[in-house]
Amino acid sequence: MWQQPDNDRLPEELFLAGERVPPGTYRQVGSNRQVQLEREDYLPASLDGRVACYIRLQNTWVQIQQLASRHLS
């Protein structure tokens, strides 16, 4: 049964390979592999026989500004 963490932080949401997700940067759990999606798309498989799980990374202000400038041009 799920219990609230002691530090009142919610656990990070996990996304599975093949799941359609919004644009952003995702990191595969247990590795340094990162996937950058420019638009809503499906997360890729790990291709090693394991189910790939991803967490969404929060963008820095610099990354947000870069994304905004690309969309404006």
Predicted model as a PDB file, atoms N, CA, C, CB and O in Angstrom, pLDDT in the B-factor column:
MODEL        1                                                                  
ATOM      1  N   MET A   1       0.841  -1.174   0.000  1.00 43.00           N  
ATOM      2  CA  MET A   1       0.000   0.000   0.000  1.00 43.00           C  
ATOM      3  C   MET A   1       0.890   1.243   0.000  1.00 43.00           C  
ATOM      4  CB  MET A   1      -0.959  -0.005   1.218  1.00 43.00           C  
ATOM      5  O   MET A   1       1.898   1.294   0.705  1.00 43.00           O  
ATOM      6  N   TRP A   2       0.508   2.242  -0.796  1.00 44.00           N  
ATOM      7  CA  TRP A   2       1.290   3.468  -0.896  1.00 44.00           C  
ATOM      8  C   TRP A   2       1.113   4.298   0.353  1.00 44.00           C  
ATOM      9  CB  TRP A   2       0.889   4.276  -2.132  1.00 44.00           C  
ATOM     10  O   TRP A   2       0.005   4.416   0.877  1.00 44.00           O  
ATOM     11  N   GLN A   3       2.211   4.877   0.838  1.00 51.00           N  
ATOM     12  CA  GLN A   3       2.167   5.765   2.000  1.00 51.00           C  
ATOM     13  C   GLN A   3       2.831   7.079   1.639  1.00 51.00           C  
ATOM     14  CB  GLN A   3       2.859   5.119   3.232  1.00 51.00           C  
ATOM     15  O   GLN A   3       3.765   7.116   0.837  1.00 51.00           O  
ATOM     16  N   GLN A   4       2.342   8.159   2.236  1.00 51.00           N  
ATOM     17  CA  GLN A   4       2.921   9.486   2.018  1.00 51.00           C  
ATOM     18  C   GLN A   4       4.365   9.489   2.514  1.00 51.00           C  
ATOM     19  CB  GLN A   4       2.085  10.589   2.743  1.00 51.00           C  
ATOM     20  O   GLN A   4       4.624   9.037   3.629  1.00 51.00           O  
ATOM     21  N   PRO A   5       5.311   9.987   1.715  1.00 53.00           N  
ATOM     22  CA  PRO A   5       6.699  10.070   2.174  1.00 53.00           C  
ATOM     23  C   PRO A   5       6.802  10.962   3.413  1.00 53.00           C  
ATOM     24  CB  PRO A   5       7.610  10.610   1.049  1.00 53.00           C  
ATOM     25  O   PRO A   5       6.002  11.878   3.605  1.00 53.00           O  
ATOM     26  N   ASP A   6       7.797  10.676   4.242  1.00 57.00           N  
ATOM     27  CA  ASP A   6       7.998  11.433   5.482  1.00 57.00           C  
ATOM     28  C   ASP A   6       8.272  12.913   5.235  1.00 57.00           C  
ATOM     29  CB  ASP A   6       9.142  10.836   6.269  1.00 57.00           C  
ATOM     30  O   ASP A   6       7.918  13.752   6.064  1.00 57.00           O  
ATOM     31  N   ASN A   7       8.894  13.241   4.112  1.00 51.00           N  
ATOM     32  CA  ASN A   7       9.279  14.635   3.863  1.00 51.00           C  
ATOM     33  C   ASN A   7       8.188  15.427   3.139  1.00 51.00           C  
ATOM     34  CB  ASN A   7      10.561  14.678   3.050  1.00 51.00           C  
ATOM     35  O   ASN A   7       8.450  16.542   2.687  1.00 51.00           O  
ATOM     36  N   ASP A   8       6.984  14.890   3.016  1.00 52.00           N  
ATOM     37  CA  ASP A   8       5.832  15.545   2.387  1.00 52.00           C  
ATOM     38  C   ASP A   8       6.018  15.821   0.893  1.00 52.00           C  
ATOM     39  CB  ASP A   8       5.545  16.839   3.095  1.00 52.00           C  
ATOM     40  O   ASP A   8       5.224  16.552   0.302  1.00 52.00           O  
ATOM     41  N   ARG A   9       7.036  15.258   0.285  1.00 49.00           N  
ATOM     42  CA  ARG A   9       7.212  15.386  -1.160  1.00 49.00           C  
ATOM     43  C   ARG A   9       6.501  14.221  -1.828  1.00 49.00           C  
ATOM     44  CB  ARG A   9       8.727  15.422  -1.554  1.00 49.00           C  
ATOM     45  O   ARG A   9       6.548  13.088  -1.348  1.00 49.00           O  
ATOM     46  N   LEU A  10       5.849  14.513  -2.929  1.00 49.00           N  
ATOM     47  CA  LEU A  10       5.215  13.446  -3.681  1.00 49.00           C  
ATOM     48  C   LEU A  10       6.278  12.706  -4.477  1.00 49.00           C  
ATOM     49  CB  LEU A  10       4.109  14.000  -4.612  1.00 49.00           C  
ATOM     50  O   LEU A  10       7.226  13.324  -4.960  1.00 49.00           O  
ATOM     51  N   PRO A  11       6.136  11.399  -4.621  1.00 55.00           N  
ATOM     52  CA  PRO A  11       7.112  10.670  -5.438  1.00 55.00           C  
ATOM     53  C   PRO A  11       6.992  11.101  -6.890  1.00 55.00           C  
ATOM     54  CB  PRO A  11       6.910   9.139  -5.311  1.00 55.00           C  
ATOM     55  O   PRO A  11       5.925  11.521  -7.339  1.00 55.00           O  
ATOM     56  N   GLU A  12       8.098  10.994  -7.619  1.00 68.00           N  
ATOM     57  CA  GLU A  12       8.085  11.389  -9.021  1.00 68.00           C  
ATOM     58  C   GLU A  12       7.223  10.414  -9.806  1.00 68.00           C  
ATOM     59  CB  GLU A  12       9.522  11.443  -9.598  1.00 68.00           C  
ATOM     60  O   GLU A  12       7.205   9.215  -9.525  1.00 68.00           O  
ATOM     61  N   GLU A  13       6.518  10.933 -10.779  1.00 85.00           N  
ATOM     62  CA  GLU A  13       5.659  10.109 -11.612  1.00 85.00           C  
ATOM     63  C   GLU A  13       6.510   9.314 -12.589  1.00 85.00           C  
ATOM     64  CB  GLU A  13       4.627  10.973 -12.365  1.00 85.00           C  
ATOM     65  O   GLU A  13       7.432   9.852 -13.202  1.00 85.00           O  
ATOM     66  N   LEU A  14       6.199   8.032 -12.731  1.00 89.00           N  
ATOM     67  CA  LEU A  14       6.913   7.167 -13.660  1.00 89.00           C  
ATOM     68  C   LEU A  14       6.116   7.023 -14.948  1.00 89.00           C  
ATOM     69  CB  LEU A  14       7.178   5.786 -13.030  1.00 89.00           C  
ATOM     70  O   LEU A  14       4.889   6.920 -14.933  1.00 89.00           O  
ATOM     71  N   PHE A  15       6.835   7.018 -16.056  1.00 93.00           N  
ATOM     72  CA  PHE A  15       6.236   6.813 -17.364  1.00 93.00           C  
ATOM     73  C   PHE A  15       6.893   5.583 -17.980  1.00 93.00           C  
ATOM     74  CB  PHE A  15       6.404   8.078 -18.281  1.00 93.00           C  
ATOM     75  O   PHE A  15       8.098   5.383 -17.822  1.00 93.00           O  
ATOM     76  N   LEU A  16       6.128   4.770 -18.671  1.00 93.00           N  
ATOM     77  CA  LEU A  16       6.653   3.551 -19.278  1.00 93.00           C  
ATOM     78  C   LEU A  16       6.925   3.749 -20.756  1.00 93.00           C  
ATOM     79  CB  LEU A  16       5.686   2.395 -19.076  1.00 93.00           C  
ATOM     80  O   LEU A  16       6.298   4.581 -21.413  1.00 93.00           O  
ATOM     81  N   ALA A  17       7.876   2.965 -21.276  1.00 95.00           N  
ATOM     82  CA  ALA A  17       8.148   2.974 -22.709  1.00 95.00           C  
ATOM     83  C   ALA A  17       6.860   2.657 -23.451  1.00 95.00           C  
ATOM     84  CB  ALA A  17       9.266   1.957 -23.078  1.00 95.00           C  
ATOM     85  O   ALA A  17       6.092   1.786 -23.042  1.00 95.00           O  
ATOM     86  N   GLY A  18       6.632   3.370 -24.543  1.00 95.00           N  
ATOM     87  CA  GLY A  18       5.420   3.174 -25.323  1.00 95.00           C  
ATOM     88  C   GLY A  18       4.280   4.068 -24.892  1.00 95.00           C  
ATOM     89  O   GLY A  18       3.251   4.131 -25.564  1.00 95.00           O  
ATOM     90  N   GLU A  19       4.453   4.763 -23.772  1.00 95.00           N  
ATOM     91  CA  GLU A  19       3.413   5.669 -23.283  1.00 95.00           C  
ATOM     92  C   GLU A  19       3.527   7.006 -24.008  1.00 95.00           C  
ATOM     93  CB  GLU A  19       3.526   5.869 -21.743  1.00 95.00           C  
ATOM     94  O   GLU A  19       4.623   7.527 -24.211  1.00 95.00           O  
ATOM     95  N   ARG A  20       2.377   7.549 -24.394  1.00 96.00           N  
ATOM     96  CA  ARG A  20       2.343   8.866 -25.057  1.00 96.00           C  
ATOM     97  C   ARG A  20       2.424   9.931 -23.976  1.00 96.00           C  
ATOM     98  CB  ARG A  20       1.039   9.047 -25.935  1.00 96.00           C  
ATOM     99  O   ARG A  20       1.619   9.948 -23.045  1.00 96.00           O  
ATOM    100  N   VAL A  21       3.409  10.825 -24.108  1.00 93.00           N  
ATOM    101  CA  VAL A  21       3.680  11.829 -23.074  1.00 93.00           C  
ATOM    102  C   VAL A  21       3.798  13.213 -23.699  1.00 93.00           C  
ATOM    103  CB  VAL A  21       4.970  11.481 -22.299  1.00 93.00           C  
ATOM    104  O   VAL A  21       4.044  13.337 -24.898  1.00 93.00           O  
ATOM    105  N   PRO A  22       3.620  14.263 -22.880  1.00 90.00           N  
ATOM    106  CA  PRO A  22       3.781  15.626 -23.394  1.00 90.00           C  
ATOM    107  C   PRO A  22       5.255  15.943 -23.680  1.00 90.00           C  
ATOM    108  CB  PRO A  22       3.207  16.643 -22.390  1.00 90.00           C  
ATOM    109  O   PRO A  22       6.140  15.210 -23.239  1.00 90.00           O  
ATOM    110  N   PRO A  23       5.521  17.032 -24.416  1.00 89.00           N  
ATOM    111  CA  PRO A  23       6.909  17.409 -24.706  1.00 89.00           C  
ATOM    112  C   PRO A  23       7.702  17.621 -23.423  1.00 89.00           C  
ATOM    113  CB  PRO A  23       6.951  18.680 -25.562  1.00 89.00           C  
ATOM    114  O   PRO A  23       7.149  17.992 -22.388  1.00 89.00           O  
ATOM    115  N   GLY A  24       8.994  17.381 -23.508  1.00 89.00           N  
ATOM    116  CA  GLY A  24       9.870  17.587 -22.360  1.00 89.00           C  
ATOM    117  C   GLY A  24      11.067  16.673 -22.426  1.00 89.00           C  
ATOM    118  O   GLY A  24      11.282  15.974 -23.416  1.00 89.00           O  
ATOM    119  N   THR A  25      11.845  16.684 -21.358  1.00 91.00           N  
ATOM    120  CA  THR A  25      13.028  15.838 -21.247  1.00 91.00           C  
ATOM    121  C   THR A  25      12.729  14.751 -20.231  1.00 91.00           C  
ATOM    122  CB  THR A  25      14.291  16.664 -20.837  1.00 91.00           C  
ATOM    123  O   THR A  25      12.257  15.027 -19.128  1.00 91.00           O  
ATOM    124  N   TYR A  26      13.007  13.523 -20.612  1.00 93.00           N  
ATOM    125  CA  TYR A  26      12.749  12.363 -19.771  1.00 93.00           C  
ATOM    126  C   TYR A  26      14.043  11.588 -19.575  1.00 93.00           C  
ATOM    127  CB  TYR A  26      11.654  11.460 -20.391  1.00 93.00           C  
ATOM    128  O   TYR A  26      14.835  11.442 -20.506  1.00 93.00           O  
ATOM    129  N   ARG A  27      14.259  11.084 -18.344  1.00 93.00           N  
ATOM    130  CA  ARG A  27      15.449  10.277 -18.047  1.00 93.00           C  
ATOM    131  C   ARG A  27      15.011   8.867 -17.725  1.00 93.00           C  
ATOM    132  CB  ARG A  27      16.271  10.880 -16.868  1.00 93.00           C  
ATOM    133  O   ARG A  27      14.083   8.650 -16.945  1.00 93.00           O  
ATOM    134  N   GLN A  28      15.697   7.900 -18.340  1.00 93.00           N  
ATOM    135  CA  GLN A  28      15.388   6.504 -18.072  1.00 93.00           C  
ATOM    136  C   GLN A  28      15.911   6.146 -16.682  1.00 93.00           C  
ATOM    137  CB  GLN A  28      16.004   5.573 -19.161  1.00 93.00           C  
ATOM    138  O   GLN A  28      17.073   6.397 -16.364  1.00 93.00           O  
ATOM    139  N   VAL A  29      15.053   5.565 -15.868  1.00 91.00           N  
ATOM    140  CA  VAL A  29      15.414   5.187 -14.507  1.00 91.00           C  
ATOM    141  C   VAL A  29      16.491   4.093 -14.568  1.00 91.00           C  
ATOM    142  CB  VAL A  29      14.155   4.698 -13.708  1.00 91.00           C  
ATOM    143  O   VAL A  29      16.369   3.135 -15.331  1.00 91.00           O  
ATOM    144  N   GLY A  30      17.527   4.247 -13.768  1.00 88.00           N  
ATOM    145  CA  GLY A  30      18.597   3.268 -13.710  1.00 88.00           C  
ATOM    146  C   GLY A  30      19.685   3.480 -14.750  1.00 88.00           C  
ATOM    147  O   GLY A  30      20.593   2.657 -14.870  1.00 88.00           O  
ATOM    148  N   SER A  31      19.609   4.564 -15.499  1.00 90.00           N  
ATOM    149  CA  SER A  31      20.648   4.858 -16.489  1.00 90.00           C  
ATOM    150  C   SER A  31      20.751   6.369 -16.649  1.00 90.00           C  
ATOM    151  CB  SER A  31      20.339   4.170 -17.862  1.00 90.00           C  
ATOM    152  O   SER A  31      19.988   7.125 -16.047  1.00 90.00           O  
ATOM    153  N   ASN A  32      21.692   6.790 -17.458  1.00 90.00           N  
ATOM    154  CA  ASN A  32      21.860   8.214 -17.744  1.00 90.00           C  
ATOM    155  C   ASN A  32      21.189   8.612 -19.054  1.00 90.00           C  
ATOM    156  CB  ASN A  32      23.337   8.568 -17.794  1.00 90.00           C  
ATOM    157  O   ASN A  32      21.308   9.758 -19.485  1.00 90.00           O  
ATOM    158  N   ARG A  33      20.489   7.682 -19.686  1.00 93.00           N  
ATOM    159  CA  ARG A  33      19.842   7.948 -20.968  1.00 93.00           C  
ATOM    160  C   ARG A  33      18.752   9.005 -20.802  1.00 93.00           C  
ATOM    161  CB  ARG A  33      19.248   6.651 -21.556  1.00 93.00           C  
ATOM    162  O   ARG A  33      17.885   8.897 -19.935  1.00 93.00           O  
ATOM    163  N   GLN A  34      18.819  10.021 -21.650  1.00 93.00           N  
ATOM    164  CA  GLN A  34      17.803  11.071 -21.657  1.00 93.00           C  
ATOM    165  C   GLN A  34      17.169  11.146 -23.037  1.00 93.00           C  
ATOM    166  CB  GLN A  34      18.413  12.441 -21.258  1.00 93.00           C  
ATOM    167  O   GLN A  34      17.833  10.985 -24.061  1.00 93.00           O  
ATOM    168  N   VAL A  35      15.869  11.394 -23.033  1.00 94.00           N  
ATOM    169  CA  VAL A  35      15.107  11.520 -24.274  1.00 94.00           C  
ATOM    170  C   VAL A  35      14.471  12.897 -24.277  1.00 94.00           C  
ATOM    171  CB  VAL A  35      14.022  10.388 -24.413  1.00 94.00           C  
ATOM    172  O   VAL A  35      13.753  13.254 -23.343  1.00 94.00           O  
ATOM    173  N   GLN A  36      14.730  13.678 -25.327  1.00 92.00           N  
ATOM    174  CA  GLN A  36      14.156  15.017 -25.479  1.00 92.00           C  
ATOM    175  C   GLN A  36      13.050  14.933 -26.515  1.00 92.00           C  
ATOM    176  CB  GLN A  36      15.244  16.071 -25.897  1.00 92.00           C  
ATOM    177  O   GLN A  36      13.303  14.593 -27.671  1.00 92.00           O  
ATOM    178  N   LEU A  37      11.822  15.242 -26.106  1.00 92.00           N  
ATOM    179  CA  LEU A  37      10.694  15.238 -27.026  1.00 92.00           C  
ATOM    180  C   LEU A  37      10.274  16.675 -27.304  1.00 92.00           C  
ATOM    181  CB  LEU A  37       9.510  14.416 -26.453  1.00 92.00           C  
ATOM    182  O   LEU A  37       9.958  17.420 -26.377  1.00 92.00           O  
ATOM    183  N   GLU A  38      10.269  17.062 -28.561  1.00 88.00           N  
ATOM    184  CA  GLU A  38       9.893  18.415 -28.972  1.00 88.00           C  
ATOM    185  C   GLU A  38       8.374  18.599 -29.021  1.00 88.00           C  
ATOM    186  CB  GLU A  38      10.496  18.732 -30.336  1.00 88.00           C  
ATOM    187  O   GLU A  38       7.866  19.716 -28.926  1.00 88.00           O  
ATOM    188  N   ARG A  39       7.661  17.475 -29.172  1.00 91.00           N  
ATOM    189  CA  ARG A  39       6.191  17.515 -29.217  1.00 91.00           C  
ATOM    190  C   ARG A  39       5.683  16.242 -28.546  1.00 91.00           C  
ATOM    191  CB  ARG A  39       5.648  17.638 -30.709  1.00 91.00           C  
ATOM    192  O   ARG A  39       6.460  15.336 -28.243  1.00 91.00           O  
ATOM    193  N   GLU A  40       4.390  16.184 -28.320  1.00 94.00           N  
ATOM    194  CA  GLU A  40       3.812  14.985 -27.704  1.00 94.00           C  
ATOM    195  C   GLU A  40       4.174  13.772 -28.552  1.00 94.00           C  
ATOM    196  CB  GLU A  40       2.260  15.115 -27.558  1.00 94.00           C  
ATOM    197  O   GLU A  40       4.014  13.779 -29.773  1.00 94.00           O  
ATOM    198  N   ASP A  41       4.667  12.729 -27.884  1.00 96.00           N  
ATOM    199  CA  ASP A  41       5.142  11.546 -28.618  1.00 96.00           C  
ATOM    200  C   ASP A  41       5.195  10.366 -27.658  1.00 96.00           C  
ATOM    201  CB  ASP A  41       6.550  11.800 -29.264  1.00 96.00           C  
ATOM    202  O   ASP A  41       4.829  10.478 -26.488  1.00 96.00           O  
ATOM    203  N   TYR A  42       5.664   9.221 -28.182  1.00 97.00           N  
ATOM    204  CA  TYR A  42       5.786   8.000 -27.384  1.00 97.00           C  
ATOM    205  C   TYR A  42       7.216   7.850 -26.876  1.00 97.00           C  
ATOM    206  CB  TYR A  42       5.374   6.759 -28.211  1.00 97.00           C  
ATOM    207  O   TYR A  42       8.171   8.157 -27.590  1.00 97.00           O  
ATOM    208  N   LEU A  43       7.358   7.376 -25.640  1.00 96.00           N  
ATOM    209  CA  LEU A  43       8.688   7.113 -25.095  1.00 96.00           C  
ATOM    210  C   LEU A  43       9.245   5.834 -25.706  1.00 96.00           C  
ATOM    211  CB  LEU A  43       8.642   7.004 -23.551  1.00 96.00           C  
ATOM    212  O   LEU A  43       8.507   4.865 -25.884  1.00 96.00           O  
ATOM    213  N   PRO A  44      10.546   5.816 -26.032  1.00 96.00           N  
ATOM    214  CA  PRO A  44      11.129   4.651 -26.694  1.00 96.00           C  
ATOM    215  C   PRO A  44      11.383   3.483 -25.741  1.00 96.00           C  
ATOM    216  CB  PRO A  44      12.421   5.044 -27.362  1.00 96.00           C  
ATOM    217  O   PRO A  44      11.504   3.645 -24.527  1.00 96.00           O  
ATOM    218  N   ALA A  45      11.458   2.310 -26.347  1.00 94.00           N  
ATOM    219  CA  ALA A  45      11.794   1.096 -25.598  1.00 94.00           C  
ATOM    220  C   ALA A  45      13.277   1.086 -25.260  1.00 94.00           C  
ATOM    221  CB  ALA A  45      11.419  -0.168 -26.403  1.00 94.00           C  
ATOM    222  O   ALA A  45      14.061   1.826 -25.855  1.00 94.00           O  
ATOM    223  N   SER A  46      13.658   0.253 -24.309  1.00 90.00           N  
ATOM    224  CA  SER A  46      15.063   0.169 -23.917  1.00 90.00           C  
ATOM    225  C   SER A  46      15.869  -0.708 -24.872  1.00 90.00           C  
ATOM    226  CB  SER A  46      15.178  -0.372 -22.500  1.00 90.00           C  
ATOM    227  O   SER A  46      17.085  -0.548 -24.979  1.00 90.00           O  
ATOM    228  N   LEU A  47      15.213  -1.623 -25.561  1.00 86.00           N  
ATOM    229  CA  LEU A  47      15.826  -2.552 -26.516  1.00 86.00           C  
ATOM    230  C   LEU A  47      16.837  -3.498 -25.864  1.00 86.00           C  
ATOM    231  CB  LEU A  47      16.508  -1.773 -27.621  1.00 86.00           C  
ATOM    232  O   LEU A  47      17.676  -4.075 -26.555  1.00 86.00           O  
ATOM    233  N   ASP A  48      16.765  -3.661 -24.542  1.00 86.00           N  
ATOM    234  CA  ASP A  48      17.649  -4.604 -23.869  1.00 86.00           C  
ATOM    235  C   ASP A  48      16.857  -5.703 -23.152  1.00 86.00           C  
ATOM    236  CB  ASP A  48      18.543  -3.864 -22.873  1.00 86.00           C  
ATOM    237  O   ASP A  48      17.409  -6.437 -22.331  1.00 86.00           O  
ATOM    238  N   GLY A  49      15.571  -5.812 -23.463  1.00 85.00           N  
ATOM    239  CA  GLY A  49      14.738  -6.849 -22.856  1.00 85.00           C  
ATOM    240  C   GLY A  49      14.084  -6.437 -21.551  1.00 85.00           C  
ATOM    241  O   GLY A  49      13.305  -7.201 -20.980  1.00 85.00           O  
ATOM    242  N   ARG A  50      14.388  -5.246 -21.074  1.00 87.00           N  
ATOM    243  CA  ARG A  50      13.794  -4.746 -19.826  1.00 87.00           C  
ATOM    244  C   ARG A  50      12.752  -3.689 -20.152  1.00 87.00           C  
ATOM    245  CB  ARG A  50      14.884  -4.163 -18.879  1.00 87.00           C  
ATOM    246  O   ARG A  50      12.815  -3.037 -21.195  1.00 87.00           O  
ATOM    247  N   VAL A  51      11.800  -3.529 -19.255  1.00 89.00           N  
ATOM    248  CA  VAL A  51      10.808  -2.477 -19.420  1.00 89.00           C  
ATOM    249  C   VAL A  51      11.469  -1.149 -19.033  1.00 89.00           C  
ATOM    250  CB  VAL A  51       9.523  -2.758 -18.551  1.00 89.00           C  
ATOM    251  O   VAL A  51      11.997  -1.004 -17.931  1.00 89.00           O  
ATOM    252  N   ALA A  52      11.430  -0.196 -19.946  1.00 93.00           N  
ATOM    253  CA  ALA A  52      12.040   1.104 -19.673  1.00 93.00           C  
ATOM    254  C   ALA A  52      11.045   1.982 -18.923  1.00 93.00           C  
ATOM    255  CB  ALA A  52      12.495   1.793 -20.990  1.00 93.00           C  
ATOM    256  O   ALA A  52       9.917   2.181 -19.373  1.00 93.00           O  
ATOM    257  N   CYS A  53      11.472   2.502 -17.776  1.00 93.00           N  
ATOM    258  CA  CYS A  53      10.684   3.452 -16.995  1.00 93.00           C  
ATOM    259  C   CYS A  53      11.401   4.794 -17.047  1.00 93.00           C  
ATOM    260  CB  CYS A  53      10.489   2.963 -15.512  1.00 93.00           C  
ATOM    261  O   CYS A  53      12.629   4.854 -16.997  1.00 93.00           O  
ATOM    262  N   TYR A  54      10.628   5.863 -17.146  1.00 93.00           N  
ATOM    263  CA  TYR A  54      11.189   7.200 -17.274  1.00 93.00           C  
ATOM    264  C   TYR A  54      10.596   8.129 -16.220  1.00 93.00           C  
ATOM    265  CB  TYR A  54      10.938   7.757 -18.682  1.00 93.00           C  
ATOM    266  O   TYR A  54       9.470   7.938 -15.761  1.00 93.00           O  
ATOM    267  N   ILE A  55      11.379   9.135 -15.849  1.00 92.00           N  
ATOM    268  CA  ILE A  55      10.867  10.245 -15.044  1.00 92.00           C  
ATOM    269  C   ILE A  55      11.058  11.500 -15.885  1.00 92.00           C  
ATOM    270  CB  ILE A  55      11.605  10.358 -13.634  1.00 92.00           C  
ATOM    271  O   ILE A  55      11.991  11.597 -16.683  1.00 92.00           O  
ATOM    272  N   ARG A  56      10.162  12.454 -15.693  1.00 91.00           N  
ATOM    273  CA  ARG A  56      10.267  13.710 -16.432  1.00 91.00           C  
ATOM    274  C   ARG A  56      11.174  14.658 -15.673  1.00 91.00           C  
ATOM    275  CB  ARG A  56       8.871  14.347 -16.657  1.00 91.00           C  
ATOM    276  O   ARG A  56      10.996  14.858 -14.471  1.00 91.00           O  
ATOM    277  N   LEU A  57      12.143  15.243 -16.359  1.00 89.00           N  
ATOM    278  CA  LEU A  57      13.062  16.197 -15.751  1.00 89.00           C  
ATOM    279  C   LEU A  57      12.476  17.596 -15.836  1.00 89.00           C  
ATOM    280  CB  LEU A  57      14.445  16.144 -16.434  1.00 89.00           C  
ATOM    281  O   LEU A  57      11.816  17.945 -16.815  1.00 89.00           O  
ATOM    282  N   GLN A  58      12.716  18.373 -14.828  1.00 82.00           N  
ATOM    283  CA  GLN A  58      12.256  19.753 -14.828  1.00 82.00           C  
ATOM    284  C   GLN A  58      13.241  20.586 -15.633  1.00 82.00           C  
ATOM    285  CB  GLN A  58      12.110  20.303 -13.379  1.00 82.00           C  
ATOM    286  O   GLN A  58      14.454  20.438 -15.484  1.00 82.00           O  
ATOM    287  N   ASN A  59      12.723  21.457 -16.481  1.00 69.00           N  
ATOM    288  CA  ASN A  59      13.575  22.338 -17.283  1.00 69.00           C  
ATOM    289  C   ASN A  59      14.109  23.486 -16.441  1.00 69.00           C  
ATOM    290  CB  ASN A  59      12.801  22.886 -18.490  1.00 69.00           C  
ATOM    291  O   ASN A  59      13.434  23.979 -15.537  1.00 69.00           O  
ATOM    292  N   THR A  60      15.336  23.903 -16.753  1.00 70.00           N  
ATOM    293  CA  THR A  60      15.891  25.099 -16.128  1.00 70.00           C  
ATOM    294  C   THR A  60      15.325  26.316 -16.856  1.00 70.00           C  
ATOM    295  CB  THR A  60      17.463  25.092 -16.167  1.00 70.00           C  
ATOM    296  O   THR A  60      14.735  26.182 -17.928  1.00 70.00           O  
ATOM    297  N   TRP A  61      15.504  27.495 -16.277  1.00 73.00           N  
ATOM    298  CA  TRP A  61      15.020  28.718 -16.925  1.00 73.00           C  
ATOM    299  C   TRP A  61      15.689  28.921 -18.275  1.00 73.00           C  
ATOM    300  CB  TRP A  61      15.270  29.936 -16.029  1.00 73.00           C  
ATOM    301  O   TRP A  61      15.042  29.391 -19.211  1.00 73.00           O  
ATOM    302  N   VAL A  62      16.949  28.584 -18.397  1.00 74.00           N  
ATOM    303  CA  VAL A  62      17.661  28.731 -19.671  1.00 74.00           C  
ATOM    304  C   VAL A  62      17.022  27.820 -20.726  1.00 74.00           C  
ATOM    305  CB  VAL A  62      19.178  28.396 -19.501  1.00 74.00           C  
ATOM    306  O   VAL A  62      16.822  28.239 -21.866  1.00 74.00           O  
ATOM    307  N   GLN A  63      16.703  26.582 -20.352  1.00 67.00           N  
ATOM    308  CA  GLN A  63      16.073  25.662 -21.298  1.00 67.00           C  
ATOM    309  C   GLN A  63      14.695  26.165 -21.715  1.00 67.00           C  
ATOM    310  CB  GLN A  63      15.959  24.262 -20.685  1.00 67.00           C  
ATOM    311  O   GLN A  63      14.323  26.058 -22.884  1.00 67.00           O  
ATOM    312  N   ILE A  64      13.944  26.707 -20.778  1.00 68.00           N  
ATOM    313  CA  ILE A  64      12.616  27.240 -21.081  1.00 68.00           C  
ATOM    314  C   ILE A  64      12.728  28.400 -22.065  1.00 68.00           C  
ATOM    315  CB  ILE A  64      11.902  27.698 -19.788  1.00 68.00           C  
ATOM    316  O   ILE A  64      11.948  28.489 -23.014  1.00 68.00           O  
ATOM    317  N   GLN A  65      13.705  29.296 -21.840  1.00 76.00           N  
ATOM    318  CA  GLN A  65      13.908  30.429 -22.739  1.00 76.00           C  
ATOM    319  C   GLN A  65      14.313  29.958 -24.138  1.00 76.00           C  
ATOM    320  CB  GLN A  65      14.974  31.375 -22.170  1.00 76.00           C  
ATOM    321  O   GLN A  65      13.851  30.509 -25.137  1.00 76.00           O  
ATOM    322  N   GLN A  66      15.175  28.941 -24.208  1.00 73.00           N  
ATOM    323  CA  GLN A  66      15.599  28.418 -25.501  1.00 73.00           C  
ATOM    324  C   GLN A  66      14.423  27.804 -26.253  1.00 73.00           C  
ATOM    325  CB  GLN A  66      16.708  27.382 -25.318  1.00 73.00           C  
ATOM    326  O   GLN A  66      14.285  28.012 -27.458  1.00 73.00           O  
ATOM    327  N   LEU A  67      13.585  27.059 -25.562  1.00 68.00           N  
ATOM    328  CA  LEU A  67      12.412  26.468 -26.192  1.00 68.00           C  
ATOM    329  C   LEU A  67      11.459  27.543 -26.685  1.00 68.00           C  
ATOM    330  CB  LEU A  67      11.697  25.537 -25.219  1.00 68.00           C  
ATOM    331  O   LEU A  67      10.911  27.439 -27.783  1.00 68.00           O  
ATOM    332  N   ALA A  68      11.261  28.577 -25.873  1.00 74.00           N  
ATOM    333  CA  ALA A  68      10.363  29.673 -26.247  1.00 74.00           C  
ATOM    334  C   ALA A  68      10.893  30.406 -27.478  1.00 74.00           C  
ATOM    335  CB  ALA A  68      10.193  30.659 -25.073  1.00 74.00           C  
ATOM    336  O   ALA A  68      10.122  30.751 -28.374  1.00 74.00           O  
ATOM    337  N   SER A  69      12.201  30.644 -27.526  1.00 78.00           N  
ATOM    338  CA  SER A  69      12.775  31.370 -28.666  1.00 78.00           C  
ATOM    339  C   SER A  69      12.670  30.540 -29.942  1.00 78.00           C  
ATOM    340  CB  SER A  69      14.248  31.734 -28.391  1.00 78.00           C  
ATOM    341  O   SER A  69      12.518  31.106 -31.025  1.00 78.00           O  
ATOM    342  N   ARG A  70      12.746  29.224 -29.843  1.00 72.00           N  
ATOM    343  CA  ARG A  70      12.597  28.360 -31.029  1.00 72.00           C  
ATOM    344  C   ARG A  70      11.170  28.427 -31.555  1.00 72.00           C  
ATOM    345  CB  ARG A  70      12.973  26.893 -30.695  1.00 72.00           C  
ATOM    346  O   ARG A  70      10.954  28.420 -32.767  1.00 72.00           O  
ATOM    347  N   HIS A  71      10.205  28.492 -30.662  1.00 67.00           N  
ATOM    348  CA  HIS A  71       8.808  28.513 -31.077  1.00 67.00           C  
ATOM    349  C   HIS A  71       8.407  29.875 -31.648  1.00 67.00           C  
ATOM    350  CB  HIS A  71       7.908  28.156 -29.901  1.00 67.00           C  
ATOM    351  O   HIS A  71       7.481  29.959 -32.454  1.00 67.00           O  
ATOM    352  N   LEU A  72       9.093  30.931 -31.238  1.00 71.00           N  
ATOM    353  CA  LEU A  72       8.769  32.258 -31.721  1.00 71.00           C  
ATOM    354  C   LEU A  72       9.387  32.553 -33.086  1.00 71.00           C  
ATOM    355  CB  LEU A  72       9.223  33.283 -30.724  1.00 71.00           C  
ATOM    356  O   LEU A  72       8.893  33.399 -33.831  1.00 71.00           O  
ATOM    357  N   SER A  73      10.472  31.846 -33.404  1.00 62.00           N  
ATOM    358  CA  SER A  73      11.143  32.128 -34.689  1.00 62.00           C  
ATOM    359  C   SER A  73      10.579  31.315 -35.823  1.00 62.00           C  
ATOM    360  CB  SER A  73      12.625  31.861 -34.580  1.00 62.00           C  
ATOM    361  O   SER A  73      11.036  31.439 -36.959  1.00 62.00           O  
TER     362      SER A  73                                                      
ENDMDL                                                                          
END                                                                             
